[in-house]
Structures are given as C-alpha cells and as structure tokens.
Amino acid sequence: MGDLFSIQHLLVLLLIVVLVFGTKKLRNIGSDLGGAVKSFKEGMKGADSDEAPEKKALDQADPSVTVVSAQSVHDKTTS
C-alpha cells in the first residue's frame, strides 16, 4: 500500500479541501475551533477555581472551631 500519508498525498488533499470549501470558510472553521479550545481550557480552570474558595475558607478557619455536618448532628440525636 505504500506510504499513505506522504507529503504529496497531504498536499493534494489540502488543495482539494481548499477548492471545495474555500479559504474564507476554512479560516472561519479554524477560528471557531480555536475559540472552542480556548473556552474549554477556561472552563477547566473555572472548575478548579470553583472548589478553591471553599477549601481556602476551611483552611483559614480557626483551628479551635470544629465543623460538624448536619448529617452527623442528626445521627447523634437519633442514637
């Protein structure tokens, strides 16, 4: 079968794609793809930073204060 992805094959494929879609549409597709990747990265950073303020608040809390969840209080009162 030979070298399927040789440089000549890729250049011919690129020429066909440019002829079919045109350069303007390819430019729009490229910018849309870049915007999607950028928003995905920002979303991943946002997911990490959403958890950070809660953790910082707990880390900065007075160590002498014990945080008790409502579930554990309920368990202690029903026992």
N, C-alpha and C positions, 0 to 999 in steps of 0.2 A: 504494500500500500504506500510505502514511502513516507516522506516527511509531510504530514498533513498540514502542519502549522508552520510552513516555511514562510519567509518574509515575502516571497512573491504571492503566495496564496492570501496572506493577510492584506497586502496592498490592493489586490484585485477585489477582495471582499470590501475593503474600505471604500474603494471607488464606486462599487455598486451601491453601497449604503448611502453615499453622498448623492449619487444620481437619483435614487429613489426618494429619499427624504429631503434633500436639500440642506444647505449649510445653516440656514436660519432655524429650521426645526431641530437640527442636531445641537445647535447652540442652546436652544431652549431646554432640550432634554438634559443637556449637561448641567445647566444652571439649576434645573429642578432637582436633579439627582444630588448636586452639591448642597442645596438647601435642605433636602431631606436628611442627608448625613449630618449636617450641622445641627438641625433641630433634634435629631436622635441623640447626639452627644450631649446637647444641653439638657435634654430630658433625663439622661442617665446621671448627669451631675446634679440635677434637681432632686432626683430620687435619693441620692446620697445625702444631700443637704437637708431634706425634709426630716430625716431621722436625727440629724446632728443637733438641732436646738433642744430637743427633749433630753438627749444624752448630756449636753452641756449643762442644762438646768439641774439634772440629777447629780452631776459631778460637782457643781458649785454649791449644792445644798449643805446645810450644817450637818456635820457627821454625827452629832449627838441626836439628831432627829431621825426616827425610824419611819420609813414609808411603809404603810400597810395597805394592801389592796382590799377592796370591798368584799371580794370573794373570801379572803382569809378571815375577815371580821365576821362574815355570815357563818362560816364553818365553825368558828369558836363559840358563837352564841347558840348554835343549834346542838352543840355537843353536850 
